[in-house]
């Protein structure tokens, strides 16, 4: 069961009028009955496949490394990137949102990192649209005594949080899977507070334009999106972000920036 203080703090960040139901496993459900379906293509159906949640970190998640090539960063290195890119060593970082958190492996790591930094009033929130993924996350969380962790079942295209309410927002290895990814990205920008940091890791087109376009077209029916090299950096700069940085490994990109 989720810690009551973490649940209450999470609810306090919601926009007025956002309905929320606390499920028996401690997950806050903010889905609206009238919400659009979150995708019916293969990639989206796979994320709702229950058994995947139990092998996500060991089997499915490492498959993304194929996009990065043999010299790409390991999951442990990605976590090191996240600590830096999200400013977790900065005393002003207290509330962190992990969007498309899956079974919560990365979310728990972020909470542990803030705890190691002696951030006693920290709160890390994992949000996902997959019930099986969050059920797994809640189960693993219930085995600990964490008071700084909460999970939300909702649509990333319509985050329940107030504008400028989150200190750091991340979305790793997920934007290429979700419907309307640029709408989701706009939501990440909206909820981030001024001075806060955003970090994403996703796909990127590489190589000759003809080859890159052909690859993007080939995977699109499955529900996967391969993004252009400027898609996210352009959005951040137009939104007034500074310290915008992009690192490319193979066909994957890490993009981070600070909201001015």
Backbone torsions as a table, in degrees:
resi	resn	phi	psi	omega
1	UNK	NA	137.6	-179.6
2	UNK	-66.6	151.4	176.9
3	UNK	-67.6	133.1	-175.4
4	UNK	-62.7	-34.8	180.0
5	UNK	-67.4	-40.2	178.7
6	UNK	-65.5	-38.9	178.2
7	UNK	-64.6	-45.8	-179.2
8	UNK	-64.2	-41.5	179.3
9	UNK	-64.5	-39.1	178.8
10	UNK	-64.1	-46.1	178.7
11	UNK	-60.6	-33.4	-178.3
12	UNK	-66.9	-16.3	179.7
13	UNK	-90.5	-9.0	-177.2
14	UNK	-72.2	152.4	172.9
15	UNK	-67.3	151.5	177.5
16	UNK	-57.9	137.7	176.1
17	UNK	88.8	-4.7	177.8
18	UNK	-74.4	119.1	179.3
19	UNK	-76.2	145.5	177.4
20	UNK	-146.4	136.4	178.7
21	UNK	-121.3	129.3	177.8
22	UNK	-86.6	112.6	-179.3
23	UNK	-74.9	168.2	-176.8
24	UNK	-63.0	-24.6	-179.8
25	UNK	-90.3	3.7	177.1
26	UNK	91.6	2.4	178.2
27	UNK	-84.4	134.0	175.8
28	UNK	-83.8	120.8	-179.3
29	UNK	-99.3	115.2	-179.2
30	UNK	-115.6	16.2	-179.0
31	UNK	-67.7	144.0	175.6
32	UNK	-99.8	140.0	179.6
33	UNK	-59.0	-30.1	-176.1
34	UNK	-89.5	3.7	-178.5
35	UNK	-61.6	147.8	176.6
36	UNK	-66.5	150.6	175.5
37	UNK	-61.4	148.1	-173.0
38	UNK	-90.4	23.9	174.2
39	UNK	111.6	140.3	-178.6
40	UNK	-122.3	7.0	178.5
41	UNK	-78.3	170.4	-170.6
42	UNK	-55.7	-44.3	-176.5
43	UNK	-61.7	-42.6	-179.1
44	UNK	-71.5	-37.4	177.7
45	UNK	-64.3	-36.9	-178.9
46	UNK	-62.1	-39.4	-179.1
47	UNK	-66.8	-17.9	177.7
48	UNK	-98.8	7.6	-179.5
49	UNK	-84.3	113.3	-172.1
50	UNK	-50.2	-52.2	-177.0
51	UNK	-59.7	-23.5	-179.8
52	UNK	-62.5	-31.9	-177.1
53	UNK	-61.6	-30.1	-176.8
54	UNK	-80.5	-19.4	-178.3
55	UNK	-117.0	8.0	-170.9
56	UNK	-55.4	-52.2	-174.9
57	UNK	-71.1	-35.3	-175.4
58	UNK	-83.7	-32.3	-172.3
59	UNK	-119.7	-56.8	-174.5
60	UNK	-69.6	-49.6	-174.7
61	UNK	-57.9	-43.7	179.4
62	UNK	-63.6	-18.4	178.1
63	UNK	-60.7	-27.9	179.9
64	UNK	-63.9	-22.8	179.6
65	UNK	-63.6	-21.8	176.6
66	UNK	-60.4	-31.3	177.8
67	UNK	-68.4	-27.4	-173.9
68	UNK	-91.5	-12.9	-179.0
69	UNK	84.4	172.1	-173.8
70	UNK	-66.3	-23.9	-179.0
71	UNK	-93.0	3.0	-178.4
72	UNK	-69.8	161.2	-177.8
73	UNK	-68.2	145.6	173.7
74	UNK	-75.7	173.0	177.8
75	UNK	-61.0	-37.5	178.5
76	UNK	-63.4	-39.4	177.8
77	UNK	-68.0	-38.3	176.4
78	UNK	-57.9	-39.4	179.3
79	UNK	-65.7	-37.3	176.0
80	UNK	-63.0	-41.8	175.6
81	UNK	-57.4	-45.0	-175.4
82	UNK	-63.2	-42.1	179.0
83	UNK	-57.5	-43.5	180.0
84	UNK	-72.9	-50.2	-173.0
85	UNK	-65.6	-31.5	-179.4
86	UNK	-89.0	-2.1	179.2
87	UNK	66.2	36.9	-177.5
88	UNK	-68.7	-15.6	176.5
89	UNK	-87.7	-4.4	-179.4
90	UNK	-83.9	130.0	-177.4
91	UNK	-60.5	-21.0	-177.5
92	UNK	-82.3	-7.6	-179.1
93	UNK	-88.3	109.6	-178.6
94	UNK	-120.7	-38.0	-175.0
95	UNK	-115.7	122.1	-176.8
96	UNK	-122.4	136.3	178.2
97	UNK	-116.3	125.6	177.2
98	UNK	-108.8	104.3	-175.6
99	UNK	-89.5	138.8	-173.1
100	UNK	59.3	55.5	-171.0
101	UNK	-77.3	-11.1	-179.6
102	UNK	60.2	-137.8	-177.9
103	UNK	-80.6	10.7	170.0
104	UNK	86.8	9.4	-178.7
105	UNK	-61.2	-47.2	-179.1
106	UNK	-70.9	-37.0	-180.0
107	UNK	-60.4	-45.5	179.4
108	UNK	-64.3	-37.2	177.6
109	UNK	-61.8	-42.1	179.0
110	UNK	-62.2	-41.7	178.8
111	UNK	-64.2	-41.0	178.8
112	UNK	-64.4	-37.8	-179.9
113	UNK	-64.4	-41.2	178.4
114	UNK	-69.3	-35.9	177.8
115	UNK	-66.0	-39.9	178.3
116	UNK	-63.3	-29.1	177.6
117	UNK	-84.4	8.9	178.2
118	UNK	60.6	37.3	177.3
119	UNK	-89.2	84.2	-170.5
120	UNK	-68.1	-24.6	-179.5
121	UNK	-102.1	23.5	-178.7
122	UNK	-73.0	154.3	173.9
123	UNK	-143.6	124.7	176.8
124	UNK	-116.3	127.4	-175.8
125	UNK	-116.9	125.9	173.4
126	UNK	-102.7	131.4	179.5
127	UNK	-124.2	135.5	177.4
128	UNK	-152.9	160.8	178.5
129	UNK	-98.9	-4.5	-176.3
130	UNK	-96.2	117.5	177.8
131	UNK	-62.4	-45.5	179.3
132	UNK	-60.6	-39.1	179.4
133	UNK	-62.9	-46.4	-177.8
134	UNK	-72.4	-29.8	175.3
135	UNK	-62.1	-40.0	177.5
136	UNK	-67.5	-43.1	179.2
137	UNK	-60.3	-44.4	-179.0
138	UNK	-65.6	-37.0	179.4
139	UNK	-63.7	-46.4	179.9
140	UNK	-65.9	-37.4	-179.8
141	UNK	-67.4	-34.4	-177.8
142	UNK	-66.6	-18.9	179.7
143	UNK	-80.0	-4.3	179.6
144	UNK	-115.6	178.9	177.7
145	UNK	-112.5	31.0	-176.4
146	UNK	-65.3	137.3	176.0
147	UNK	-114.9	9.0	-174.2
148	UNK	-120.2	22.3	-172.0
149	UNK	-136.6	132.9	177.7
150	UNK	-143.4	153.5	179.9
151	UNK	-125.2	141.7	-177.5
152	UNK	-126.8	130.1	175.3
153	UNK	-96.1	109.0	-176.0
154	UNK	-166.5	176.4	-177.0
155	UNK	-93.9	122.2	-178.8
156	UNK	-67.8	-15.5	176.5
157	UNK	-74.5	-11.8	179.2
158	UNK	-145.7	74.6	-177.8
159	UNK	-63.1	142.3	-175.5
160	UNK	-78.8	-3.8	-170.6
161	UNK	-85.7	154.6	176.3
162	UNK	-65.1	157.9	171.0
163	UNK	-59.2	143.5	171.5
164	UNK	55.7	38.7	-174.0
165	UNK	-109.6	-9.7	-172.6
166	UNK	-116.2	136.8	-177.9
167	UNK	-76.5	-35.0	-178.7
168	UNK	-149.7	136.9	-177.0
169	UNK	-129.5	133.0	176.4
170	UNK	-132.9	155.8	175.5
171	UNK	-150.8	98.5	-176.0
172	UNK	-105.3	132.2	172.9
173	UNK	53.3	47.8	-178.6
174	UNK	-144.8	-34.0	-174.3
175	UNK	-59.1	-29.8	179.7
176	UNK	-73.7	-9.9	-179.5
177	UNK	-100.5	-23.6	-168.7
178	UNK	-87.6	152.5	171.3
179	UNK	-68.9	149.0	177.2
180	UNK	51.1	55.7	-173.9
181	UNK	-60.8	-34.4	-178.9
182	UNK	-72.7	-28.4	173.1
183	UNK	-66.7	-40.2	176.1
184	UNK	-62.7	-43.7	-179.4
185	UNK	-61.4	-39.5	177.8
186	UNK	-62.4	-34.7	177.3
187	UNK	-67.8	-38.1	177.2
188	UNK	-60.1	-42.4	179.5
189	UNK	-65.9	-41.2	-175.8
190	UNK	-61.7	-44.2	-172.3
191	UNK	-82.3	-11.9	-178.5
192	UNK	-75.4	134.7	-179.8
193	UNK	-76.5	155.5	172.8
194	UNK	-57.1	132.6	-176.1
195	UNK	89.8	-11.4	179.3
196	UNK	-79.8	166.1	-175.5
197	UNK	-118.4	145.2	179.9
198	UNK	-121.8	142.3	178.3
199	UNK	-142.9	130.3	175.5
200	UNK	-130.7	152.9	171.3
201	UNK	-133.3	125.4	-175.8
202	UNK	-158.1	-167.5	-177.6
203	UNK	-81.2	164.8	175.6
204	UNK	-153.5	142.9	176.4
205	UNK	-74.3	135.0	178.6
206	UNK	-133.1	160.6	174.3
207	UNK	83.9	-170.9	179.7
208	UNK	-55.6	144.1	-174.5
209	UNK	-56.1	-41.1	-178.5
210	UNK	-62.3	-44.3	-179.6
211	UNK	-66.8	-44.5	-178.9
212	UNK	-62.8	-42.7	178.6
213	UNK	-64.2	-39.8	-179.7
214	UNK	-64.3	-40.4	179.1
215	UNK	-65.3	-44.5	-179.6
216	UNK	-62.0	-39.8	179.8
217	UNK	-68.4	-37.7	-176.6
218	UNK	-65.8	-36.8	-176.3
219	UNK	-90.3	-12.3	-174.4
220	UNK	-59.6	-40.7	179.9
221	UNK	-60.3	-23.9	180.0
222	UNK	-78.8	-11.0	-177.8
223	UNK	101.4	2.2	179.1
224	UNK	-90.9	145.2	177.8
225	UNK	-119.2	133.4	172.9
226	UNK	-109.7	118.9	-170.3
227	UNK	-90.2	154.3	174.0
228	UNK	-71.3	158.1	-176.0
229	UNK	-66.4	-18.7	-177.9
230	UNK	-111.2	1.9	-173.5
231	UNK	-56.2	-46.8	-173.6
232	UNK	-89.8	-38.5	179.4
233	UNK	-63.8	-37.2	178.1
234	UNK	-63.8	-42.4	179.4
235	UNK	-61.7	-44.2	-178.3
236	UNK	-64.5	-42.3	-179.1
237	UNK	-67.5	-39.0	177.9
238	UNK	-65.8	-28.9	-179.9
239	UNK	-83.5	3.2	176.7
240	UNK	86.3	17.6	177.1
241	UNK	-73.0	147.5	170.6
242	UNK	-119.3	176.3	-176.8
243	UNK	52.2	40.9	177.8
244	UNK	-76.0	128.8	-176.7
245	UNK	-135.0	143.1	177.3
246	UNK	-133.1	129.9	174.3
247	UNK	-121.2	130.7	-176.9
248	UNK	-114.9	130.8	175.9
249	UNK	-129.2	109.0	-177.3
250	UNK	62.0	-123.9	179.0
251	UNK	-104.7	26.2	177.4
252	UNK	-122.8	150.8	179.2
253	UNK	-133.4	143.7	170.4
254	UNK	-110.3	124.3	-179.3
255	UNK	-124.9	132.5	178.9
256	UNK	-141.8	156.8	178.4
257	UNK	-167.2	164.4	178.1
258	UNK	-113.4	131.0	-179.1
259	UNK	-75.8	122.0	-175.0
260	UNK	-70.4	NA	NA
